[in-house]
Amino acid sequence: MTNNNDLIARVFRQEVLAMSAYHVADAEGLIKLDAMENPYEWPEDIKTRWLESLRACPLNRYPDPGARRLASVIREMNAQDQDAALLLGNGSDEIIQLLLMALPQGSSVLSPEPGFVMYRQLSHCLGLNYIGVPLRAEDFALDMPAMQAAIEQHRPKLIFLAYPNNPTGNLFDQDAIDKIIAQAPGLVVIDEAYEPFADASYLGRLGRHPNLLVMRTVSKLGLAGLRLGYLCGSPELIGQLDKIRLPYNINVLTQASAEFALNHKALFDQQTRLIRAERARVFAELNALAGITAYPSAANFILFRTPPGRANALFASLKQQGVLIKNLSPQGGILADCLRVTIGKPDENAAFLSALKQSLSSNP
C-alpha cells in the first residue's frame, strides 16, 4: 500500500502543503463576538413572508446562471444603472479567488498588512507572489513611501485595499488611495465589506479609473449565512472575470432569499444604526478602562490593545466567562497585545465589558 505521506507529497503543490487550514472557532454556548456578524435576526412577520417566498423556488432546476433579478435589486440598492457591470460570487471569498485565478502564473499581489487574511491565503494557495506592506504602527494608516516603493519594485497585477480595513477598523486616507490607483500598473480592488457602517465608498468613482474595482458583501448587513458577494467595475473587466466564474455559483435559495431581504433594506438600515450607536458606547467604555487602548473604527468591530503581555490571558478569561472575541496578538507585529470585539446587541456588549473588567482585575 502506498504511504499516504508519499502520495500527498507527489500529488499536491508545495504551496498547499505549506499552508494551514483557516480556523473557525467553536462558539457553541458562548456570546459570539468574534466574526463581525450582525447580531440581529429578522422579526417573525418578515421571517414568515421570507419562508413563503421560498415556496416557489424550483429546487429541481438549476438556478439562473446570471442571477438577473437579484443583480437588478443590487443595482437599484446601490443607485447604479441597470446595465452596470456586476459579478456575483459565493461570498467575497469566491470573488477574491476568481480575481487571483485570472492572473498570470507568478504574478505579484500587494496589500497592506494587517489586512483581510484571505488576500494572502488565496494568493499563496494559487502560487502567486504576495507582498504585504506593513501599516504605520502608530495609527494603522497606509505607509505611503513603503506602498509606493513596493508598487514600483514588484509591479503588482492586483492590489487589495480594504475600506474600512479589517482587522484595524480604520478608513485609509482617500488622497493616499487615489495615488495608489494612479500608480498601480494593474487592478486595484477596494473591498467595501463594512461600507454600511462607514459612510464612505468608491462605488461612485468607478468611471474615473479604468483599473478600479469595488467589492462588497451582504454578510455584514445581516446575511452572512447566504454567502453572497459582488464586484462592480467596467464591463470589459467584469466580462473577463465572468469567463472563469463557475456556472450556477449562486444557488436558487440564496438568489431568492437575498432578493427578498434586499427589498427590505429599511430593516437593515435600522439595525445598522443600532450597531453604530453601540459601537460609540463600547468604544468610550473601553477607553475608560485602565490599560486598554481602543482604536477608532468605521466598521462593526473595535480593535483594542491590552496591557503588554496580557492579551492571551484576557482572551482566555473572557472565553471562560462565556464571551468569545478574536485574539489577534499571536499574529505579532503591530497586532501584538491586540484583541478585536464585534459589536453585538446591547446586552451582549454589556456582558463583554463586564467580563473584561473582571478579567482585568483578576489577571494583573
N, C-alpha and C positions, 0 to 999 in steps of 0.2 A: 504494500500500500504506500502511495506517495505521501511523504511527510507534508503536512499542511503548511508549515512554515516555508518549506522549499517551494511549494506551489504558489503561495502568496507572493514570495519574492520574485518568482518568474513572471507572474501574471500582472501584478499591479504596478503602476508608475511609482517612482520614488517619491514624488510629491504627495501622493496619497498615503504612502507608508509613513511619511514623516509627520502627518497631521494627527491631531486629536479630534475626536468627535465633539460636536457642540453640545455642551451640558446644559440641561434644563433642570432646575432644582425642583424637588418634590415639595409641593406646597399643601399637601393634604392636611387638614386640621389647623392650618395657620392663616393669619391675616396676610393676604398676598399683596405685598407692596414692592415687588421685585422686577416686574416685567412691563411697566409703563402701559398698563391696560386701563381703559375706562372702567371704573368700579360700578357704574350704574347699569341696571337692567332696564328693560322696557316695561312700561305699565301693562297690566294684564289685558286691557282692551286692545292695545296695539299688538300684543303677542297673539291674541285671538285672531285679529284681522290678518296678521302675517301668516299664521298657520293656514288660514282659509285660502290665502293666495297661493299656497303651495299645492293645493289640491289639483290644480290644472297642469302641474309640471309633468311632462311626458317622460317619465323615467326610463321608458323602453326605447327612447330615441336619443341620438347624440345631441348635445346642445348646439345652439347657434355658434359656429366657429368664430364669428366676429363679435359676438355678444352685442349686437347692434342696438337693441333697446336700452340695455344698461349703459353703453357708451354714450347714447344720446342724453340720458339722465345726468351722467357725469359732466358732459359738456355744458348742459344747462346749469348745473350746480356751480360750475366754475366760470359762468358767463363767457363761454367760448362759442365761436361759430360752430354750427352743426357739422361743418366739413373739416374742422380742425383735426389734425392727425393725432391719433391716440392708440397706444398699445397697452392692452390689459394683461396682467400677469397673476399667477397664483401666489399672491403676496409680492411685496417688493423684492424678496429674495430671488424669485424667479426672474424678475426683470434685471436685477444685478447680474445674475448668471447669464442671461441672454446677451447683455452688453459685453460681458467678458468673453463669451464664446465667439462673438463676432470678430474679435481682434486677431491679427496675425500671430502666429506662434512666436513666443519670446518677446512680445510687446511689453512695454513698461506701463504700469498703472500707478497713479500717485494719489495720495490722500493725506490730510493732516491726521496726526495721532496725538492723543487717543481719539478714536472715531468708531463708527459702527463696525463691529468685528467681521461682518460678512464681506466687506470690501477686501480685507486681507485674506480671509479664509478661502473664499471662492477664487481669488487670484492665484493663490498657491495651489489650490486643487487643479487648476487648469494649466499649471506650468508657466504662468506669467511672472514678469519681474515686478513685484510690488515694492513701492517705495513709500514708507511712512515718514512724513516730515513733522517733527515734534512741534506742538503748540507752545506759545510762550508760557512759562511756568507760573508767572505772577498773575495772569488774568485769563489764560486759555485762549487768547487771541491768536490769529494767524501770525506766524513769524514770516513776514513778507520777504526779507532778504533770503531766508532759507528756502521758502517756497519758490521764489523766482530763480534761485540758483539751481534747485532741483529740477525745475522745468527745463531750464537751459541745458543742464547736463544730461538728463535722461530722455528728453523729448517724449513725454508720455502720450500714448494714444488716447488715454482716458484719465480724467481727474474727477474724483468724487468729493463733493463738498456738502456736508450735512448742515441744514439750515432750518432750525437750530441744530446744534451739534449734540450728538449722543456719544459719550455719557456726561458731557460737561454742562449742557443745557443752554449755552450762550449762543447768540446770533453773531456771526462774523461780520466785520465791517463791510458795507456794500462797496465802498471805493476799492477795498482790497480785492473783493470778489471780481469786480469789473476788470481790474488789472490782470487777474489770473485768466479770466475768459479771453481777454485781448491777447495775452502772451501765449496761451495754450496752442500747441501745434495740432492737437486733436480735439476730442469731445470733452465738454465739461458738463457733469451731471449734478444738478442741485437737488439734493434729497430733502424734500419738504415733508417728511413723515409727521412732524409735530407742528405743522403750519396752523392747525386750528387754535393753538394756544399762543401764537406768536404775533399775529397781525403784521406779517412780513412775508413777501413772496416774490419770486422771479417769474411767475407764470405770465405776467403781463409784459415781460421783456423778451419773450421768445423771438419775436420778429426782428429784434435789434442785433441778434448774434446768431449766425448760421450754425455755430458749433455748440449751441446751448440746448440742453435737455432738462426738463423738470420732472422729477419723480415724486409721486405721492402714494399714500395708502389710506384705506378706510379703517385700518386696525385701531388707530388711536382715537378715532371718533366713537368707538364702542362696538366695532365689528371685527375684532381680532380673529374670532372663530371662523369667519368666512374665507380668510386668506385671499384678499383682493388688493392688488396694487395697480398703478397705471403710470404710463410715461407719456409726456407731451413733448412735441418737438416738430420740426419741419416734416412735411410729407415724405421728402426724399430720405431723411434719416430713419424715420419710423418704418418706411417701406423696406429698407434693407434689413432692419431688425425683425420685421414680421416674417421674413423668409425662414428664420430659424426657430420661430415660435412654434411649439408643438400644436397641432390642431386640437380643438376641443379642450384647451387648457383651463378654461373657466367652466366649471360644471353647471348643470342646469339649476341646481338648488342654490348655488352661490349667485348665479345671474338673477334669479327670481327674488331671492332674499335681499340682495344689495339694491336692486331696483326699488323694491318696496321700502326699504329703510331710507334710502336717499330721497325719496319723495316725502319723508317726514323729517326733513333737515331741522325744522324748528325744535324738535325734541333734542337733537344732538347739540344744537346751539345753546339750549338751556343747560344741558349737562356740562358743556364746556365752560360756561360762565361760572357754574358751581365749583368746578375744578380749579379755575383760575383764582377764584376768591379764596379757596382753601390753600392754594399754593402760596399766596401772600401771607396768610396766617401762619402756616407751618414754617415758612422762611423766617419770619420775625421771631417765632418762638425758638427755632433752632439757634439763631444768632444771639439769643438771650442766655443760652446755656454756656457756662464757663468751659473753655477749652474747645468749643465747637465753632467752626467757621463754615457757614453755608454760603454757597455761591449763587448769584442771581441767575434765574432760569426763565427762558421763554418757552419751555416745554411743560409736560405734565409730570415732571420729576424734579428733584433737587439733589445736587451733588453736595456733600459736606465733608469737611476734614475733621478728623478726631485728634485728640492729643497724640503726640508721637508714640508709635508702637502699640496703640490700644485698639486699632480698628478690628483686628481679628477677634479679640476677646469681646468687644462690644457687639459685633455681629452675632457671635455665638450666644451671648446673653440675651439679645433680642429674640433670637430664634427659640431659645429655651422658654421665653415668656410668651411665645405664640405669635411672634411678628417676624415675617420673612422680608428682608430687603436685599440689596445687592452689595456684596463685598468686592470692591474694586482694588483694594490695597495689594492683593497678590500680583497684580499687573506691574506694580512698581513704577518707577519714573515719577512723573508729576501726579500720578494717582496713588502714590504711597500714602497710607493712613486715610484713604477716602472710602466713604460709603455712599450709596445712592438709594434714595427712597422715592417710590412712586406716590403721587398724591391720590389718596383714596377718599372714601366718604368721611364726613366729619368725625364719626365715632371711631373709624379705623385710624385716622390721623391722631386723634386724642390718645388711642391705645398705644400707638407708636411712640409718641412723645413721652407718655408716662413711663413706658418700658425703657426708653433711652435714658431718662432721668434716673431711674432705678439702677440701670446698668452703670452709669457714670459714677453713682455714689457707692456702688458695691464692688467696682473693679478699678480701684485707684491705681 
